[in-house]
């Protein structure tokens, strides 16, 4: 599903954020990516949906090699990947329904299909009642649920989440994790960068620790494992 | 691209124009001023061109045959001139006709020359390309029975120089104006794009193609261009029509003429509209480019 081979990434300012990463993530896996700030976690995540390109090395997502992917084909890669952000990235002028539908409008789905798919995912994340509300009328947890709904409405094979609980209180974080668990149970691969020790240690999944641009640990059912 | 996507892009672009009404006003006025100036320049230039053309077409070479040459020799010369490269037409005028013309302009005293006409036969030559007059004249001057070649060398050269310079200056000014308008439009659109940066980022992250992001902005540029072209089109059409109606009867029979309103005004309006749309598209294209690299 996701393969990285000797991935090396150096930023123009000289920072090396990936220093020879090798990893394989199989279809349907749930993977936590942990590590201190500045360890290269975000780069690791961003390279998967090609917000950042690797300097050298191969990244293969769902059979597509990102190293040889031409810029104009990036949109088609991203349609196979759902991305969830720490800061939700919702459009303030659109209501909940429209925010989710936006992801489908952009890829030119028919109105009938948009309606059906959006209603389905809103039910999944429990926001059917709030479909007509605007982001500023929602709590943080609800906003993140909208963001998750948007990321999965196109039924992607992979969902990549960059610290999705980073801005949420503990209780809401558990709520969000339950939704990710449900999505994963439907066979969707999930890669989640997180700082939340409690979650990693409680809902056990594969843990990949990144530090200094290297993978320092890769453990199935592992623990969060470092201080900070 | 699907029809409903196109109509979505249309809605988006119109919404954005309404939402950013001040910026819309600013760039529409920039286009308006630019196109007005460009339009006035074009009117002046095209009319100067017309004048230049009629002056140019008036330029002719007078070839005077050697007075000693007999009829056959002059025939031969005429043939030779006619076959010279770049010659459009040759009109023959006999020495007697030449003398009569002179008598008409200088008076009857010249009548006494009728006994023994000192003039040679003359050929009036027009070059296919008036700018080539000098070259043609030089060539004719080398022929056997040519006595003299006259075409007001200095005057003609100066005239051509002035005409060519004014054409070039006009063109440069028009280009400079167009460039300024493009710059202004691209700045306007850049501001609306910055305001929508987050939206663009999300669009790109959920898999929108560059065209999908770009087209509403390009359309916005088109609307700005069209809106900016309307006022100059109206002002120039109305004023030129009035100018033409007022001056055309007075200029009849003169060297300087005004261009007919049709089809000139329609062509000019078409051109202004096209330029408006072009600067709109180009301006937005340039400013969106930077924001697509997500």
Interface residues (C-beta under 8 A of the other chain):
Chain A: X49 X51 X72 X75 X76 X77 X78 X79 X83 X89 X91 X102 X103 X105 X106 X107 X108 X111 X150 X154
Chain B: X1 X2 X4 X5 X8 X198 X199 X201 X202 X203 X204 X205 X206 X207 X208 X209 X210 X212 X294
